[in-house]
Amino acid sequence: MQELRLYIPNKEDAWFYVKMLSDPATMAYNSKWFPPDGCIPNADVEFEEICKNWINNQPKRFYAFLQRISDGTFVGDVNYHINEETNYYDMGIVIFAPERGKGYGKQGLSLLLEQAFIKDKIPCLHNDFETTRDAAYKIHLENGFKQVGNDDGIIHLEITREDYLK
């Protein structure tokens, strides 16, 4: 049973984005790029940019919160965008640390795939992350992604629209 839905945020919802990106437990995976704890400085400014350039800009860019249906609580976010350098769509998913371990990553990824391939009809989604992120790797494989590379401790995964629709 689907417990989540995609929620397109507005400027008044910035508090959740800031809360999530300011939480060391949630952002620990990001510490390599934003030492020491992975938290994103000026997340409120970044959210304004998302509202301006990502919201309602499909299929070039898509951004949504993951919202629990039963009580309206935000539990994470998902996104994808065309990478102009590589000409494929990069994607991301983050589950707020207090909400992890409840199956929301798998559900959120499934919702993102439906948005990308059924609604927006993009050709392929790609994601890269560290080989140490076992839970992320598992949910991507469970949702049909295939490993297409592995270098310097980074796994490269992708799923095509054709494979998704099989």
Backbone as numpy.savetxt, mean C-alpha at the origin, in Angstrom:
# Nx Ny Nz CAx CAy CAz Cx Cy Cz
-14.87 -13.57 4.83 -15.70 -12.39 4.83 -14.82 -11.14 4.83
-15.16 -10.21 3.96 -14.38 -8.98 3.85 -14.71 -8.05 5.02
-13.69 -7.71 5.79 -13.87 -6.81 6.93 -13.51 -5.37 6.60
-12.87 -5.17 5.44 -12.36 -3.85 5.09 -13.00 -3.33 3.81
-12.89 -2.03 3.64 -13.25 -1.38 2.38 -12.22 -0.29 2.12
-12.15 0.11 0.86 -11.32 1.25 0.50 -12.08 2.52 0.83
-11.39 3.47 1.41 -11.97 4.76 1.78 -11.09 5.84 1.17
-11.68 6.65 0.30 -10.92 7.74 -0.30 -10.92 8.91 0.69
-9.75 9.23 1.25 -9.70 10.26 2.29 -9.82 11.67 1.72
-10.15 12.59 2.61 -10.14 14.01 2.26 -9.20 14.72 3.24
-9.05 16.00 3.09 -8.09 16.75 3.91 -8.34 16.62 5.40
-9.60 16.47 5.79 -9.94 16.35 7.22 -9.46 15.01 7.81
-9.11 14.08 6.96 -8.65 12.76 7.42 -7.13 12.69 7.59
-6.45 13.82 7.44 -4.99 13.85 7.53 -4.49 13.31 8.87
-5.27 13.46 9.92 -4.84 13.02 11.25 -4.41 11.56 11.25
-5.14 10.69 10.50 -4.77 9.28 10.51 -3.45 9.06 9.77
-3.29 9.69 8.65 -2.04 9.57 7.89 -0.86 10.02 8.75
-0.99 11.17 9.40 0.08 11.69 10.26 0.34 10.73 11.42
-0.72 10.22 12.03 -0.58 9.29 13.15 0.18 8.03 12.71
-0.21 7.49 11.57 0.41 6.26 11.09 1.88 6.48 10.72
2.17 7.55 9.99 3.53 7.79 9.54 4.44 8.36 10.62
3.86 8.68 11.78 4.64 9.15 12.93 4.81 8.07 13.98
4.32 6.88 13.71 4.37 5.79 14.67 5.59 4.90 14.39
6.58 4.87 15.30 7.78 4.07 15.07 7.51 2.58 14.83
6.53 2.01 15.49 6.24 0.58 15.28 5.71 0.34 13.87
4.88 1.24 13.37 4.33 1.10 12.03 5.40 1.32 10.97
6.27 2.29 11.21 7.23 2.71 10.19 8.61 2.07 10.32
8.78 1.12 11.21 10.09 0.50 11.43 10.70 -0.04 10.13
9.88 -0.58 9.24 10.39 -1.11 7.98 11.09 -0.03 7.15
10.79 1.20 7.41 11.26 2.35 6.64 12.53 2.99 7.22
13.07 2.42 8.30 14.18 3.06 9.02 15.46 3.17 8.20
15.64 2.31 7.23 16.82 2.38 6.36 16.83 3.71 5.59
15.65 4.19 5.21 15.56 5.40 4.40 15.29 6.65 5.24
14.69 6.46 6.42 14.41 7.58 7.32 14.86 7.22 8.74
16.20 7.24 8.97 16.71 6.89 10.30 16.26 7.92 11.33
16.13 7.57 12.58 16.44 6.25 13.13 15.25 5.30 13.17
14.01 5.81 13.06 12.84 4.96 13.31 11.90 4.79 12.12
12.23 5.37 10.98 11.41 5.22 9.78 10.27 6.21 9.66
10.04 6.99 10.69 8.92 7.94 10.67 9.18 9.03 9.63
8.12 9.46 9.00 8.20 10.44 7.93 8.03 11.84 8.50
9.03 12.70 8.33 8.88 14.08 8.79 7.89 14.82 7.90
7.18 15.76 8.47 6.23 16.58 7.73 5.17 15.75 7.00
4.66 14.72 7.68 3.64 13.87 7.07 2.39 14.67 6.71
2.10 15.72 7.45 0.92 16.53 7.13 1.07 17.23 5.78
2.26 17.70 5.47 2.53 18.33 4.18 2.45 17.29 3.07
3.00 16.10 3.33 2.95 15.02 2.35 1.50 14.63 2.07
0.65 14.62 3.10 -0.76 14.25 2.88 -1.47 15.29 2.01
-1.14 16.56 2.17 -1.70 17.59 1.30 -1.35 17.30 -0.16
-0.12 16.85 -0.39 0.32 16.50 -1.75 -0.46 15.30 -2.28
-0.71 14.33 -1.41 -1.51 13.17 -1.82 -2.91 13.62 -2.22
-3.52 14.46 -1.41 -4.88 14.95 -1.73 -4.89 15.69 -3.06
-3.86 16.45 -3.31 -3.79 17.27 -4.52 -3.50 16.43 -5.77
-2.55 15.48 -5.67 -2.06 14.79 -6.86 -2.44 13.32 -7.00
-2.95 12.70 -5.94 -3.23 11.27 -6.00 -4.72 10.96 -5.98
-5.48 11.67 -5.17 -6.90 11.37 -5.02 -7.63 11.67 -6.33
-8.44 10.72 -6.76 -9.22 10.84 -8.01 -8.34 11.11 -9.23
-7.20 10.45 -9.28 -6.28 10.60 -10.40 -5.97 9.25 -11.04
-6.93 8.31 -10.99 -6.74 7.00 -11.58 -6.83 7.12 -13.11
-6.17 6.28 -13.85 -5.35 5.17 -13.39 -3.89 5.54 -13.14
-3.52 6.80 -13.35 -2.12 7.19 -13.15 -1.68 7.01 -11.71
-2.54 7.40 -10.76 -2.25 7.28 -9.33 -3.52 6.92 -8.58
-3.36 6.12 -7.54 -4.50 5.77 -6.68 -4.02 5.74 -5.24
-4.85 6.27 -4.34 -4.54 6.25 -2.92 -5.84 6.10 -2.14
-5.82 5.23 -1.12 -6.98 5.06 -0.25 -6.54 4.57 1.12
-7.35 4.90 2.11 -7.21 4.29 3.43 -7.92 2.94 3.39
-7.51 2.06 4.27 -8.25 0.82 4.53 -9.09 1.08 5.76
-10.39 0.87 5.63 -11.32 1.18 6.71 -12.08 -0.09 7.11
-12.10 -0.35 8.42 -12.85 -1.49 8.93 -14.34 -1.16 8.80
-15.09 -2.04 8.19 -16.50 -1.81 7.92 -17.32 -1.74 9.20
-17.02 -2.58 10.17 -17.87 -2.70 11.36 -17.93 -1.43 12.21
-16.83 -0.69 12.27 -16.83 0.50 13.15 -16.23 1.75 12.52
-15.82 1.68 11.24 -15.29 2.85 10.55 -13.85 3.19 10.87
-13.17 2.37 11.65 -11.78 2.63 12.04 -10.86 2.46 10.84
-9.93 3.42 10.68 -8.89 3.29 9.66 -7.80 2.37 10.18
-7.36 1.42 9.35 -6.37 0.44 9.79 -5.09 0.46 8.95
-5.07 1.24 7.88 -3.89 1.29 7.03 -4.18 2.06 5.76
-3.26 1.91 4.79 -3.48 2.55 3.50 -2.89 1.71 2.38
-3.35 1.99 1.16 -2.86 1.32 -0.05 -2.71 2.37 -1.14
-1.85 2.07 -2.10 -1.66 2.99 -3.21 -1.01 2.30 -4.38
-1.11 2.93 -5.54 -0.28 2.57 -6.67 -0.09 3.81 -7.53
0.97 3.79 -8.31 1.25 4.89 -9.23 2.15 4.41 -10.36
2.02 5.06 -11.49 2.90 4.75 -12.61 4.29 5.29 -12.29
5.28 4.46 -12.48 6.67 4.86 -12.32 7.16 5.26 -13.71
7.35 6.55 -13.92 7.72 7.07 -15.24 9.05 6.52 -15.74
9.97 6.20 -14.82 11.29 5.69 -15.21 11.23 4.26 -15.72
10.42 3.44 -15.08 10.36 2.02 -15.43 9.13 1.67 -16.26
8.16 2.57 -16.30 6.91 2.40 -17.03 6.07 1.23 -16.51
6.18 0.94 -15.21 5.25 0.02 -14.60 4.69 0.64 -13.33
3.66 0.04 -12.80 2.96 0.58 -11.64 3.56 0.02 -10.35
4.10 0.91 -9.53 4.57 0.54 -8.20 3.39 0.63 -7.24
3.38 -0.21 -6.23 2.29 -0.20 -5.26 2.84 -0.23 -3.85
1.97 0.10 -2.92 2.35 0.05 -1.53 1.15 -0.26 -0.65
1.44 -0.84 0.48 0.42 -1.13 1.48 1.08 -1.01 2.85
0.42 -0.32 3.76 0.90 -0.18 5.14 -0.28 -0.46 6.06
-0.07 -1.33 7.03 -1.07 -1.59 8.07 -0.55 -0.94 9.35
-1.39 -0.12 9.97 -1.07 0.54 11.23 -0.71 -0.54 12.26
0.43 -0.41 12.94 0.97 -1.46 13.81 -0.05 -2.04 14.80
-0.89 -1.24 15.48 -1.85 -1.85 16.40 -2.90 -2.74 15.73
-3.01 -2.65 14.41 -4.00 -3.44 13.67 -3.40 -4.64 12.95
-2.10 -4.87 13.11 -1.45 -5.98 12.43 -1.82 -7.31 13.08
-1.67 -8.37 12.30 -1.95 -9.71 12.80 -3.43 -10.08 12.75
-4.23 -9.29 12.06 -5.68 -9.53 11.97 -6.13 -9.91 10.56
-5.17 -10.11 9.66 -5.49 -10.46 8.27 -5.78 -9.26 7.38
-5.54 -8.05 7.89 -5.87 -6.85 7.13 -4.92 -6.62 5.96
-3.69 -7.07 6.07 -2.76 -6.92 4.97 -3.23 -7.67 3.74
-3.62 -8.92 3.93 -4.10 -9.74 2.82 -5.37 -9.15 2.23
-6.30 -8.74 3.09 -7.55 -8.15 2.61 -7.31 -6.84 1.88
-6.43 -6.00 2.45 -6.14 -4.72 1.83 -5.50 -4.88 0.47
-4.59 -5.83 0.36 -3.94 -6.09 -0.91 -4.96 -6.59 -1.94
-5.87 -7.44 -1.50 -6.93 -7.92 -2.38 -7.81 -6.77 -2.88
-8.16 -5.84 -2.01 -8.95 -4.68 -2.42 -8.19 -3.81 -3.41
-6.88 -3.65 -3.19 -6.08 -2.85 -4.10 -6.01 -3.51 -5.48
-5.86 -4.82 -5.52 -5.82 -5.53 -6.80 -7.13 -5.38 -7.56
-8.24 -5.47 -6.85 -9.54 -5.29 -7.49 -9.65 -3.88 -8.08
-9.23 -2.89 -7.32 -9.26 -1.50 -7.80 -8.39 -1.36 -9.05
-7.18 -1.89 -8.98 -6.23 -1.72 -10.07 -6.64 -2.46 -11.34
-7.04 -3.71 -11.19 -7.26 -4.54 -12.37 -8.70 -4.56 -12.88
-9.67 -4.46 -12.00 -11.07 -4.50 -12.42 -11.58 -3.09 -12.73
-11.37 -2.18 -11.80 -11.92 -0.83 -11.97 -11.04 0.05 -12.86
-9.73 0.06 -12.63 -8.85 0.97 -13.36 -8.14 0.31 -14.54
-8.21 -1.01 -14.62 -7.69 -1.77 -15.76 -6.22 -1.50 -16.08
-5.41 -1.37 -15.04 -3.98 -1.19 -15.29 -3.37 -2.54 -15.66
-2.22 -2.55 -16.34 -1.68 -3.82 -16.85 -0.91 -4.67 -15.84
-0.25 -4.04 -14.85 0.63 -4.80 -13.97 0.93 -4.00 -12.71
1.03 -4.67 -11.58 1.47 -4.03 -10.33 2.80 -4.65 -9.92
3.66 -3.81 -9.34 5.00 -4.22 -8.95 5.25 -3.73 -7.52
5.92 -4.54 -6.72 6.31 -4.12 -5.38 7.69 -4.67 -5.06
8.46 -3.87 -4.35 9.80 -4.25 -3.88 9.84 -4.05 -2.38
10.49 -4.98 -1.68 10.74 -4.79 -0.25 11.82 -5.75 0.20
12.28 -5.55 1.42 13.39 -6.33 1.96 13.01 -7.81 2.13
13.99 -8.67 1.93 13.77 -10.12 2.06 13.39 -10.53 3.48
13.63 -9.65 4.45 13.32 -9.97 5.85 11.84 -9.80 6.18
11.07 -9.25 5.30 9.65 -8.97 5.57 8.79 -10.17 5.16
8.87 -11.23 5.97 8.20 -12.49 5.66 6.68 -12.37 5.52
6.04 -11.62 6.40 4.58 -11.48 6.34 4.16 -10.79 5.03
4.88 -9.75 4.65 4.56 -9.05 3.39 4.74 -9.99 2.20
5.83 -10.74 2.21 6.09 -11.69 1.12 4.94 -12.71 1.02
4.53 -13.23 2.15 3.49 -14.26 2.18 2.17 -13.73 1.61
1.73 -12.54 2.04 0.43 -12.04 1.55 0.48 -11.70 0.06
1.63 -11.27 -0.43 1.74 -11.01 -1.86 1.60 -12.31 -2.65
2.28 -13.36 -2.22 2.16 -14.65 -2.91 0.74 -15.17 -2.83
0.09 -15.04 -1.67 -1.29 -15.50 -1.51 -2.26 -14.75 -2.42
-1.90 -13.54 -2.81 -2.74 -12.75 -3.70 -2.32 -12.87 -5.17
-1.41 -13.79 -5.48 -1.07 -14.08 -6.87 0.18 -13.42 -7.42
0.91 -12.68 -6.61 2.16 -12.07 -7.08 3.19 -13.16 -7.33
4.11 -12.88 -8.25 5.21 -13.78 -8.53 6.51 -13.02 -8.29
7.50 -13.73 -7.77 8.80 -13.12 -7.57 9.50 -13.05 -8.93
9.94 -11.84 -9.28 10.61 -11.64 -10.57 12.07 -11.23 -10.40
12.52 -11.12 -9.16 13.91 -10.77 -8.91 14.21 -10.71 -7.43
15.51 -10.72 -7.14 15.98 -10.63 -5.77 17.43 -10.18 -5.84
17.68 -8.95 -5.41 19.05 -8.48 -5.42 19.31 -7.55 -4.24
20.48 -7.69 -3.67 20.91 -6.87 -2.54 19.89 -6.85 -1.41
19.27 -8.02 -1.14 18.32 -8.13 -0.04 16.94 -7.56 -0.33
16.66 -7.25 -1.59 15.35 -6.71 -1.98 14.66 -7.71 -2.91
13.42 -8.05 -2.58 12.60 -8.93 -3.40 11.79 -8.07 -4.36
11.71 -8.49 -5.61 10.90 -7.82 -6.62 9.73 -8.74 -6.98
8.53 -8.24 -6.79 7.32 -9.02 -7.04 6.42 -8.28 -8.02
5.66 -9.04 -8.81 4.67 -8.41 -9.68 3.53 -9.36 -9.97
2.43 -8.75 -10.38 1.26 -9.49 -10.83 0.68 -8.72 -12.01
0.34 -9.45 -13.06 -0.26 -8.82 -14.23 -1.79 -8.89 -14.13
-2.44 -8.04 -14.85 -3.90 -8.06 -14.91 -4.37 -9.42 -15.47
-3.65 -9.89 -16.48 -4.00 -11.17 -17.10 -3.95 -12.30 -16.07
-2.87 -12.35 -15.26 -2.77 -13.39 -14.23 -3.84 -13.24 -13.17
-4.15 -12.00 -12.80 -5.18 -11.74 -11.80 -6.54 -12.23 -12.27
-6.85 -12.04 -13.54 -8.16 -12.40 -14.07 -8.34 -13.88 -14.36
-7.25 -14.67 -14.28 -7.32 -16.12 -14.55 -8.18 -16.82 -13.52
